Amino acid sequence: MKIGIVGGTGDIGEGIAMRLSPNHDVVIGSREEDKAESSCNACIGVMSGLGIRCRLSGHSNQEAIDRSDIVILAIPFRHLAPTMSSLSGFEGKIVVSPINPMEKKEFFIYTPPAEGSAALLVKKMLPEGTRVCSAFNTVAANKWKAFSEALDLAVPVCGDDATAKSAVMQLVGSIPGVKPYDAGPLAVSSMVECLTPLMLNIARYNKMKDVGIQFR
Ligand SMILES: NC(=O)c1ccc[n+]([C@@H]2O[C@H](COP(=O)([O-])OP(=O)(O)OC[C@H]3O[C@@H](n4cnc5c(N)ncnc54)[C@H](OP(=O)(O)O)[C@@H]3O)[C@@H](O)[C@H]2O)c1
C-alpha cells in the first residue's frame, strides 16, 4: 500500500509515518516541499538509529495524494476547509480522517461541524464516490513516537465502504501492537472523535499521563 500523509510534518503525521514506513511506502506531505524533506530526513534518522529500515519520502501535499492509494489528512480541523479546497486528485483514493474537532476552554470540549463530525465533513468536501474512513483519532502522537515502548493500542475504524474499511483496518493492524476495531459506519465517527477531549479531561482532572482506550 502507498500511503500519503497531508500535513505529515506535524506531530501525528510524523508518528504515523514512522510506524507505517517499515511496511509501506509513505509520503510525508507538506505545504512546503523543503519542510517535508526535512521531516522525512528526521524520521529516517530516528528509524535508522533504531536499526529499522523504512520507505519514506517527503513531497508537497499534492504529490502525497498523487503518489498514494490511501491519504491520511493529518491536519488540524481549523485548517481542513482551506487545505481541501487547495488540493485535488482524491478520486479513487481512500481518505482517512484522524481529525478531532475540539477546543480548550475551562475544559476540553468536542466542537463538531454541522455535518456531525470532521469525518462526515471530509466526505462532503470530496468528490462523490471518494471512500472516507476515520482512524487514528484516539492515539496521542507521543505514543506513535515512543519507540522504546511496546505498543498495546486499540484503534477504532469507521467507514461506509466495506472494502475501504478493510484496507484501513489492515493498514492499522500492520503496526505491531496495534489492533484495529470495526466501529461501524462513518456516522459513528462523532463518537470516536469526542473520545479525545474526554481522555484529555480525564488526564487533567486525575493528574494522569497517557490516558488511552481499550475494548475488552
Ligand atoms: N497530536 C495528537 O496527539 C493527535 C492524536 C490524534 C488525532 N490528532 C488529530 O490529527 C490532526 C493533526 O494533529 P497534529 O497534532 O499532528 O497537528 P499539528 O502538528 O498542529 O499540524 C499538523 C500539520 O498541519 C499543517 N498545517 C499547519 N497549519 C496549516 C494551515 N494553515 N494550512 C494547512 N496546513 C497546515 C502543518 O504542515 P505543513 O506546515 O508542513 O504544511 C503541520 O505540520 C488533528 O486534526 C488532530 O485532531 C492528533
The ligand as an SDF file (V2000), in Angstrom:
LIG
                    3D

 48 52  0  0  0  0  0  0  0  0999 V2000
   -1.4260   15.3110   18.0900 N   0  0  0  0  0  0  0  0  0  0  0  0
   -2.0800   14.2360   18.5330 C   0  0  0  0  0  0  0  0  0  0  0  0
   -1.7000   13.6230   19.5410 O   0  0  0  0  0  0  0  0  0  0  0  0
   -3.3060   13.7410   17.7820 C   0  0  0  0  0  0  0  0  0  0  0  0
   -3.8570   12.4890   18.1210 C   0  0  0  0  0  0  0  0  0  0  0  0
   -4.9600   12.0070   17.4040 C   0  0  0  0  0  0  0  0  0  0  0  0
   -5.5080   12.7880   16.3790 C   0  0  0  0  0  0  0  0  0  0  0  0
   -4.9720   14.0100   16.0910 N   0  0  0  0  0  0  0  0  0  0  0  0
   -5.5600   14.8120   15.0110 C   0  0  0  0  0  0  0  0  0  0  0  0
   -4.6260   14.8240   13.9470 O   0  0  0  0  0  0  0  0  0  0  0  0
   -4.6630   16.0880   13.2900 C   0  0  0  0  0  0  0  0  0  0  0  0
   -3.2450   16.6410   13.2530 C   0  0  0  0  0  0  0  0  0  0  0  0
   -2.8170   16.8840   14.5850 O   0  0  0  0  0  0  0  0  0  0  0  0
   -1.3170   17.3490   14.8920 P   0  0  0  0  0  0  0  0  0  0  0  0
   -1.2230   17.4890   16.3360 O   0  0  0  0  0  0  0  0  0  0  0  0
   -0.3630   16.4740   14.1500 O   0  0  0  0  0  0  0  0  0  0  0  0
   -1.3290   18.8100   14.2170 O   0  0  0  0  0  0  0  0  0  0  0  0
   -0.1340   19.8480   14.0400 P   0  0  0  0  0  0  0  0  0  0  0  0
    1.1620   19.1960   14.3850 O   0  0  0  0  0  0  0  0  0  0  0  0
   -0.5100   21.0980   14.7740 O   0  0  0  0  0  0  0  0  0  0  0  0
   -0.2120   20.1960   12.4930 O   0  0  0  0  0  0  0  0  0  0  0  0
   -0.0950   19.2120   11.5010 C   0  0  0  0  0  0  0  0  0  0  0  0
    0.3240   19.8560   10.1970 C   0  0  0  0  0  0  0  0  0  0  0  0
   -0.7110   20.6960    9.6760 O   0  0  0  0  0  0  0  0  0  0  0  0
   -0.1060   21.5740    8.7560 C   0  0  0  0  0  0  0  0  0  0  0  0
   -0.6610   22.9220    8.8910 N   0  0  0  0  0  0  0  0  0  0  0  0
   -0.4100   23.8230    9.8670 C   0  0  0  0  0  0  0  0  0  0  0  0
   -1.0620   24.9790    9.6170 N   0  0  0  0  0  0  0  0  0  0  0  0
   -1.7030   24.8050    8.4450 C   0  0  0  0  0  0  0  0  0  0  0  0
   -2.5070   25.6480    7.6280 C   0  0  0  0  0  0  0  0  0  0  0  0
   -2.7980   26.9100    7.9730 N   0  0  0  0  0  0  0  0  0  0  0  0
   -2.9960   25.1260    6.4810 N   0  0  0  0  0  0  0  0  0  0  0  0
   -2.7120   23.8610    6.1060 C   0  0  0  0  0  0  0  0  0  0  0  0
   -1.9250   23.0160    6.8390 N   0  0  0  0  0  0  0  0  0  0  0  0
   -1.4360   23.4980    7.9810 C   0  0  0  0  0  0  0  0  0  0  0  0
    1.3810   21.6380    9.0500 C   0  0  0  0  0  0  0  0  0  0  0  0
    2.0510   21.0390    7.9630 O   0  0  0  0  0  0  0  0  0  0  0  0
    2.9210   21.9230    6.9180 P   0  0  0  0  0  0  0  0  0  0  0  0
    3.3210   23.2100    7.5990 O   0  0  0  0  0  0  0  0  0  0  0  0
    4.1050   21.0420    6.6720 O   0  0  0  0  0  0  0  0  0  0  0  0
    2.0490   22.1090    5.7410 O   0  0  0  0  0  0  0  0  0  0  0  0
    1.5050   20.8020   10.3000 C   0  0  0  0  0  0  0  0  0  0  0  0
    2.7330   20.1160   10.3760 O   0  0  0  0  0  0  0  0  0  0  0  0
   -5.6250   16.9790   14.0820 C   0  0  0  0  0  0  0  0  0  0  0  0
   -6.8270   17.1000   13.3770 O   0  0  0  0  0  0  0  0  0  0  0  0
   -5.8120   16.2580   15.3970 C   0  0  0  0  0  0  0  0  0  0  0  0
   -7.1240   16.4360   15.9180 O   0  0  0  0  0  0  0  0  0  0  0  0
   -3.8710   14.4980   16.7480 C   0  0  0  0  0  0  0  0  0  0  0  0
  1  2  1  0
  2  3  2  0
  2  4  1  0
  4  5  1  0
  4 48  2  0
  5  6  2  0
  6  7  1  0
  7  8  2  0
  8  9  1  0
  8 48  1  0
  9 10  1  0
  9 46  1  0
 10 11  1  0
 11 12  1  0
 11 44  1  0
 12 13  1  0
 13 14  1  0
 14 15  2  0
 14 16  1  0
 14 17  1  0
 17 18  1  0
 18 19  2  0
 18 20  1  0
 18 21  1  0
 21 22  1  0
 22 23  1  0
 23 24  1  0
 23 42  1  0
 24 25  1  0
 25 26  1  0
 25 36  1  0
 26 27  1  0
 26 35  1  0
 27 28  2  0
 28 29  1  0
 29 30  1  0
 29 35  2  0
 30 31  1  0
 30 32  2  0
 32 33  1  0
 33 34  2  0
 34 35  1  0
 36 37  1  0
 36 42  1  0
 37 38  1  0
 38 39  2  0
 38 40  1  0
 38 41  1  0
 42 43  1  0
 44 45  1  0
 44 46  1  0
 46 47  1  0
M  CHG  2   8   1  16  -1
M  END
$$$$
